[in-house]
């Protein structure tokens, strides 16, 4: 279960985030490229743009549901 207290500093403010359990598998980057990016220097992904519109929300939700370690949350602020 994602932890909003452990989200990465490079997530943009908003509801969606990636926490410190991310293993940088790039799945979220592939499924929702408009919203997730990898931080190659630190070895994790993060939300660089909050989802806007139905398509981005759908893709972000698919990324969340597909995350192998459950590192994506949608309850942050």
N, CA, C and O atoms as a GROMACS GRO file, in nm:
protein
  308
    1UNK      N    1   0.084  -0.117   0.000
    1UNK     CA    2   0.000   0.000   0.000
    1UNK      C    3   0.090   0.125   0.000
    1UNK      O    4   0.178   0.137   0.084
    2UNK      N    5   0.067   0.217  -0.093
    2UNK     CA    6   0.150   0.336  -0.100
    2UNK      C    7   0.136   0.424   0.024
    2UNK      O    8   0.030   0.432   0.086
    3UNK      N    9   0.245   0.488   0.058
    3UNK     CA   10   0.251   0.570   0.179
    3UNK      C   11   0.276   0.716   0.141
    3UNK      O   12   0.385   0.749   0.096
    4UNK      N   13   0.178   0.804   0.159
    4UNK     CA   14   0.198   0.945   0.123
    4UNK      C   15   0.307   1.012   0.207
    4UNK      O   16   0.362   1.115   0.167
    5UNK      N   17   0.338   0.956   0.323
    5UNK     CA   18   0.445   1.012   0.407
    5UNK      C   19   0.583   0.978   0.352
    5UNK      O   20   0.683   1.038   0.392
    6UNK      N   21   0.589   0.880   0.261
    6UNK     CA   22   0.717   0.834   0.206
    6UNK      C   23   0.728   0.864   0.056
    6UNK      O   24   0.806   0.800  -0.015
    7UNK      N   25   0.651   0.962   0.008
    7UNK     CA   26   0.658   0.992  -0.135
    7UNK      C   27   0.787   1.066  -0.168
    7UNK      O   28   0.842   1.140  -0.085
    8UNK      N   29   0.834   1.045  -0.289
    8UNK     CA   30   0.958   1.108  -0.333
    8UNK      C   31   0.941   1.259  -0.348
    8UNK      O   32   0.834   1.308  -0.382
    9UNK      N   33   1.049   1.330  -0.321
    9UNK     CA   34   1.050   1.477  -0.326
    9UNK      C   35   1.026   1.531  -0.466
    9UNK      O   36   0.982   1.644  -0.482
   10UNK      N   37   1.056   1.452  -0.568
   10UNK     CA   38   1.040   1.504  -0.704
   10UNK      C   39   0.901   1.482  -0.763
   10UNK      O   40   0.878   1.520  -0.878
   11UNK      N   41   0.808   1.423  -0.688
   11UNK     CA   42   0.669   1.420  -0.733
   11UNK      C   43   0.615   1.563  -0.734
   11UNK      O   44   0.642   1.640  -0.642
   12UNK      N   45   0.540   1.598  -0.837
   12UNK     CA   46   0.477   1.730  -0.836
   12UNK      C   47   0.364   1.728  -0.734
   12UNK      O   48   0.306   1.622  -0.707
   13UNK      N   49   0.331   1.842  -0.676
   13UNK     CA   50   0.221   1.845  -0.578
   13UNK      C   51   0.090   1.798  -0.640
   13UNK      O   52   0.062   1.823  -0.758
   14UNK      N   53   0.011   1.731  -0.560
   14UNK     CA   54  -0.119   1.684  -0.606
   14UNK      C   55  -0.154   1.548  -0.552
   14UNK      O   56  -0.084   1.493  -0.467
   15UNK      N   57  -0.261   1.496  -0.601
   15UNK     CA   58  -0.318   1.371  -0.552
   15UNK      C   59  -0.229   1.249  -0.581
   15UNK      O   60  -0.214   1.163  -0.494
   16UNK      N   61  -0.170   1.241  -0.699
   16UNK     CA   62  -0.093   1.125  -0.742
   16UNK      C   63   0.053   1.138  -0.700
   16UNK      O   64   0.109   1.248  -0.702
   17UNK      N   65   0.116   1.025  -0.662
   17UNK     CA   66   0.255   1.024  -0.619
   17UNK      C   67   0.314   0.884  -0.630
   17UNK      O   68   0.242   0.786  -0.647
   18UNK      N   69   0.446   0.877  -0.622
   18UNK     CA   70   0.520   0.751  -0.613
   18UNK      C   71   0.596   0.755  -0.481
   18UNK      O   72   0.658   0.856  -0.448
   19UNK      N   73   0.590   0.645  -0.405
   19UNK     CA   74   0.660   0.643  -0.276
   19UNK      C   75   0.793   0.568  -0.286
   19UNK      O   76   0.832   0.520  -0.392
   20UNK      N   77   0.862   0.559  -0.173
   20UNK     CA   78   0.998   0.506  -0.171
   20UNK      C   79   1.010   0.354  -0.183
   20UNK      O   80   1.118   0.299  -0.166
   21UNK      N   81   0.899   0.286  -0.212
   21UNK     CA   82   0.907   0.143  -0.240
   21UNK      C   83   0.928   0.114  -0.389
   21UNK      O   84   0.942  -0.001  -0.428
   22UNK      N   85   0.931   0.219  -0.470
   22UNK     CA   86   0.949   0.205  -0.615
   22UNK      C   87   1.081   0.133  -0.646
   22UNK      O   88   1.185   0.163  -0.587
   23UNK      N   89   1.075   0.038  -0.740
   23UNK     CA   90   1.194  -0.036  -0.781
   23UNK      C   91   1.241   0.007  -0.921
   23UNK      O   92   1.328  -0.057  -0.980
   24UNK      N   93   1.184   0.114  -0.974
   24UNK     CA   94   1.223   0.172  -1.102
   24UNK      C   95   1.214   0.071  -1.216
   24UNK      O   96   1.306   0.058  -1.297
   25UNK      N   97   1.103   0.000  -1.222
   25UNK     CA   98   1.083  -0.098  -1.329
   25UNK      C   99   1.040  -0.033  -1.461
   25UNK      O  100   1.041  -0.099  -1.565
   26UNK      N  101   1.003   0.094  -1.458
   26UNK     CA  102   0.961   0.172  -1.575
   26UNK      C  103   0.822   0.137  -1.628
   26UNK      O  104   0.781   0.191  -1.730
   27UNK      N  105   0.750   0.050  -1.562
   27UNK     CA  106   0.617   0.013  -1.609
   27UNK      C  107   0.524   0.134  -1.612
   27UNK      O  108   0.451   0.154  -1.709
   28UNK      N  109   0.525   0.215  -1.507
   28UNK     CA  110   0.438   0.333  -1.503
   28UNK      C  111   0.476   0.432  -1.613
   28UNK      O  112   0.390   0.497  -1.672
   29UNK      N  113   0.606   0.443  -1.641
   29UNK     CA  114   0.653   0.533  -1.747
   29UNK      C  115   0.602   0.487  -1.883
   29UNK      O  116   0.572   0.569  -1.970
   30UNK      N  117   0.593   0.356  -1.902
   30UNK     CA  118   0.544   0.300  -2.028
   30UNK      C  119   0.392   0.315  -2.040
   30UNK      O  120   0.341   0.347  -2.147
   31UNK      N  121   0.321   0.292  -1.931
   31UNK     CA  122   0.175   0.294  -1.934
   31UNK      C  123   0.116   0.434  -1.930
   31UNK      O  124   0.010   0.458  -1.987
   32UNK      N  125   0.184   0.527  -1.864
   32UNK     CA  126   0.133   0.664  -1.849
   32UNK      C  127   0.248   0.764  -1.867
   32UNK      O  128   0.283   0.836  -1.774
   33UNK      N  129   0.304   0.765  -1.985
   33UNK     CA  130   0.423   0.845  -2.013
   33UNK      C  131   0.400   0.995  -1.998
   33UNK      O  132   0.496   1.070  -1.978
   34UNK      N  133   0.277   1.040  -2.008
   34UNK     CA  134   0.249   1.183  -1.993
   34UNK      C  135   0.253   1.226  -1.847
   34UNK      O  136   0.252   1.346  -1.818
   35UNK      N  137   0.257   1.130  -1.754
   35UNK     CA  138   0.247   1.163  -1.612
   35UNK      C  139   0.362   1.112  -1.526
   35UNK      O  140   0.389   1.168  -1.420
   36UNK      N  141   0.430   1.007  -1.570
   36UNK     CA  142   0.538   0.947  -1.491
   36UNK      C  143   0.670   0.955  -1.567
   36UNK      O  144   0.673   0.940  -1.690
   37UNK      N  145   0.777   0.977  -1.494
   37UNK     CA  146   0.913   0.976  -1.549
   37UNK      C  147   1.003   0.904  -1.451
   37UNK      O  148   0.972   0.888  -1.333
   38UNK      N  149   1.116   0.860  -1.502
   38UNK     CA  150   1.216   0.798  -1.417
   38UNK      C  151   1.322   0.898  -1.376
   38UNK      O  152   1.360   0.987  -1.453
   39UNK      N  153   1.370   0.884  -1.254
   39UNK     CA  154   1.484   0.961  -1.206
   39UNK      C  155   1.603   0.865  -1.209
   39UNK      O  156   1.625   0.788  -1.115
   40UNK      N  157   1.678   0.870  -1.317
   40UNK     CA  158   1.788   0.774  -1.337
   40UNK      C  159   1.898   0.790  -1.232
   40UNK      O  160   1.961   0.692  -1.194
   41UNK      N  161   1.920   0.911  -1.187
   41UNK     CA  162   2.025   0.934  -1.087
   41UNK      C  163   1.993   0.870  -0.953
   41UNK      O  164   2.082   0.819  -0.884
   42UNK      N  165   1.865   0.871  -0.916
   42UNK     CA  166   1.824   0.817  -0.786
   42UNK      C  167   1.758   0.681  -0.795
   42UNK      O  168   1.731   0.618  -0.692
   43UNK      N  169   1.731   0.633  -0.917
   43UNK     CA  170   1.679   0.499  -0.937
   43UNK      C  171   1.534   0.478  -0.896
   43UNK      O  172   1.501   0.378  -0.831
   44UNK      N  173   1.449   0.571  -0.933
   44UNK     CA  174   1.305   0.556  -0.906
   44UNK      C  175   1.226   0.638  -1.005
   44UNK      O  176   1.280   0.725  -1.073
   45UNK      N  177   1.097   0.612  -1.012
   45UNK     CA  178   1.007   0.691  -1.095
   45UNK      C  179   0.932   0.789  -1.006
   45UNK      O  180   0.934   0.778  -0.883
   46UNK      N  181   0.867   0.885  -1.070
   46UNK     CA  182   0.792   0.987  -0.997
   46UNK      C  183   0.685   1.047  -1.087
   46UNK      O  184   0.689   1.032  -1.209
   47UNK      N  185   0.590   1.115  -1.026
   47UNK     CA  186   0.485   1.185  -1.101
   47UNK      C  187   0.539   1.324  -1.136
   47UNK      O  188   0.564   1.405  -1.047
   48UNK      N  189   0.556   1.350  -1.264
   48UNK     CA  190   0.605   1.481  -1.305
   48UNK      C  191   0.492   1.571  -1.354
   48UNK      O  192   0.511   1.692  -1.370
   49UNK      N  193   0.374   1.513  -1.376
   49UNK     CA  194   0.256   1.589  -1.416
   49UNK      C  195   0.133   1.515  -1.364
   49UNK      O  196   0.114   1.397  -1.394
   50UNK      N  197   0.051   1.584  -1.288
   50UNK     CA  198  -0.072   1.523  -1.239
   50UNK      C  199  -0.164   1.493  -1.357
   50UNK      O  200  -0.171   1.572  -1.452
   51UNK      N  201  -0.235   1.380  -1.353
   51UNK     CA  202  -0.325   1.345  -1.463
   51UNK      C  203  -0.434   1.450  -1.485
   51UNK      O  204  -0.493   1.502  -1.390
   52UNK      N  205  -0.458   1.478  -1.611
   52UNK     CA  206  -0.566   1.569  -1.652
   52UNK      C  207  -0.648   1.498  -1.759
   52UNK      O  208  -0.591   1.440  -1.852
   53UNK      N  209  -0.776   1.502  -1.748
   53UNK     CA  210  -0.861   1.441  -1.848
   53UNK      C  211  -0.877   1.291  -1.828
   53UNK      O  212  -0.802   1.228  -1.755
   54UNK      N  213  -0.976   1.238  -1.893
   54UNK     CA  214  -1.014   1.098  -1.878
   54UNK      C  215  -0.904   1.002  -1.921
   54UNK      O  216  -0.879   0.902  -1.853
   55UNK      N  217  -0.838   1.030  -2.033
   55UNK     CA  218  -0.736   0.939  -2.084
   55UNK      C  219  -0.616   0.930  -1.990
   55UNK      O  220  -0.569   0.820  -1.961
   56UNK      N  221  -0.567   1.042  -1.941
   56UNK     CA  222  -0.453   1.040  -1.849
   56UNK      C  223  -0.491   0.975  -1.717
   56UNK      O  224  -0.410   0.903  -1.658
   57UNK      N  225  -0.612   0.998  -1.670
   57UNK     CA  226  -0.657   0.932  -1.548
   57UNK      C  227  -0.663   0.781  -1.567
   57UNK      O  228  -0.622   0.705  -1.479
   58UNK      N  229  -0.714   0.738  -1.680
   58UNK     CA  230  -0.723   0.595  -1.711
   58UNK      C  231  -0.584   0.532  -1.716
   58UNK      O  232  -0.563   0.425  -1.660
   59UNK      N  233  -0.490   0.598  -1.782
   59UNK     CA  234  -0.355   0.545  -1.794
   59UNK      C  235  -0.284   0.542  -1.658
   59UNK      O  236  -0.214   0.447  -1.626
   60UNK      N  237  -0.304   0.646  -1.578
   60UNK     CA  238  -0.242   0.650  -1.445
   60UNK      C  239  -0.301   0.542  -1.355
   60UNK      O  240  -0.229   0.480  -1.277
   61UNK      N  241  -0.430   0.520  -1.365
   61UNK     CA  242  -0.494   0.415  -1.287
   61UNK      C  243  -0.441   0.278  -1.328
   61UNK      O  244  -0.419   0.192  -1.243
   62UNK      N  245  -0.422   0.258  -1.457
   62UNK     CA  246  -0.365   0.131  -1.505
   62UNK      C  247  -0.223   0.113  -1.452
   62UNK      O  248  -0.184   0.003  -1.412
   63UNK      N  249  -0.145   0.221  -1.451
   63UNK     CA  250  -0.009   0.214  -1.396
   63UNK      C  251  -0.013   0.179  -1.248
   63UNK      O  252   0.066   0.097  -1.202
   64UNK      N  253  -0.103   0.240  -1.175
   64UNK     CA  254  -0.117   0.212  -1.031
   64UNK      C  255  -0.151   0.065  -1.008
   64UNK      O  256  -0.090  -0.002  -0.925
   65UNK      N  257  -0.249   0.016  -1.081
   65UNK     CA  258  -0.294  -0.123  -1.065
   65UNK      C  259  -0.188  -0.223  -1.110
   65UNK      O  260  -0.187  -0.337  -1.062
   66UNK      N  261  -0.100  -0.183  -1.202
   66UNK     CA  262   0.002  -0.273  -1.255
   66UNK      C  263   0.134  -0.266  -1.180
   66UNK      O  264   0.220  -0.352  -1.201
   67UNK      N  265   0.151  -0.169  -1.095
   67UNK     CA  266   0.278  -0.152  -1.023
   67UNK      C  267   0.309  -0.277  -0.940
   67UNK      O  268   0.229  -0.315  -0.855
   68UNK      N  269   0.423  -0.341  -0.966
   68UNK     CA  270   0.452  -0.468  -0.897
   68UNK      C  271   0.476  -0.455  -0.747
   68UNK      O  272   0.467  -0.555  -0.675
   69UNK      N  273   0.507  -0.336  -0.699
   69UNK     CA  274   0.534  -0.318  -0.556
   69UNK      C  275   0.433  -0.224  -0.489
   69UNK      O  276   0.446  -0.195  -0.370
   70UNK      N  277   0.332  -0.178  -0.563
   70UNK     CA  278   0.230  -0.091  -0.505
   70UNK      C  279   0.282   0.044  -0.460
   70UNK      O  280   0.240   0.096  -0.357
   71UNK      N  281   0.373   0.102  -0.538
   71UNK     CA  282   0.437   0.228  -0.499
   71UNK      C  283   0.362   0.352  -0.546
   71UNK      O  284   0.400   0.464  -0.511
   72UNK      N  285   0.256   0.336  -0.623
   72UNK     CA  286   0.182   0.451  -0.677
   72UNK      C  287   0.058   0.475  -0.593
   72UNK      O  288  -0.022   0.384  -0.570
   73UNK      N  289   0.043   0.599  -0.549
   73UNK     CA  290  -0.075   0.637  -0.471
   73UNK      C  291  -0.152   0.748  -0.539
   73UNK      O  292  -0.096   0.823  -0.619
   74UNK      N  293  -0.278   0.759  -0.507
   74UNK     CA  294  -0.361   0.868  -0.561
   74UNK      C  295  -0.442   0.935  -0.452
   74UNK      O  296  -0.556   0.975  -0.473
   75UNK      N  297  -0.380   0.947  -0.334
   75UNK     CA  298  -0.450   1.008  -0.222
   75UNK      C  299  -0.368   1.118  -0.156
   75UNK      O  300  -0.402   1.164  -0.047
   76UNK      N  301  -0.262   1.160  -0.220
   76UNK     CA  302  -0.175   1.263  -0.164
   76UNK      C  303  -0.231   1.402  -0.179
   76UNK      O  304  -0.339   1.422  -0.233
   77UNK      N  305  -0.157   1.498  -0.131
   77UNK     CA  306  -0.199   1.638  -0.146
   77UNK      C  307  -0.077   1.725  -0.169
   77UNK      O  308  -0.090   1.846  -0.184
   0.00000   0.00000   0.00000
